[in-house]
Amino acid sequence: MPKSRQGGPVLWWPAVTACAGIPVGLLWWLLAPGGMNLLSGNPALASGTNTGGWLPRDLVLAGLFLFAGCLTGFLLTGRGGGVPATARIVLAVLAGAVAAVLSWQAGILASHWWGAAEDSSASPSIAFSLRAYAVLAIWPGAVAAAVFFASLTGGGGKDGAPGE
């Protein structure tokens, strides 16, 4: 297995990124309507039967993914680790995709464990869920966009590749 300059395995950074999806999913459940609803605090949005809470629920996850992806991408630009820049970027984007799926599932699992039971026979969206699956592409897309932006603004090394 390739080693970083410090002697540790190269794959620790993507593994940490992927595992970061679990706390992000728990944070989604805590903040979003239909979960604990700590962000809005509006009691009308606390129940999944209110269709007005479905879009904000997805948007909370999208915002968390955008923040996490940008943070991952910008932190990636300063990491050399003896691995070619292209491989680091591909690994970070793949780790972001894994993190997004883990986050989504962690939020749904938190809802099952700690949320109120709701009858979702009328619509599956009544239960704490994600309606727009395209949201899952935001984390890896934000990683790629952050690396691209850092490369354009001089965040890369001598050849423009991040961290080289």
ABEGO torsion letter per residue (X at the ends): XBBBAAGBBAAAAAAAAAAAAAAAAAAAAAABBGBAGAAAGBAAAABAABAAAAAAAAAAAAAAAAAAAAAAAAAAAABAGGBBAAAAAAAAAAAAAAAAAAAAAAAAAAAAAABBBBBAAABAAABBBBABAAAAAAAAAAAAAAAAAAAAAGABBAAGBBGX
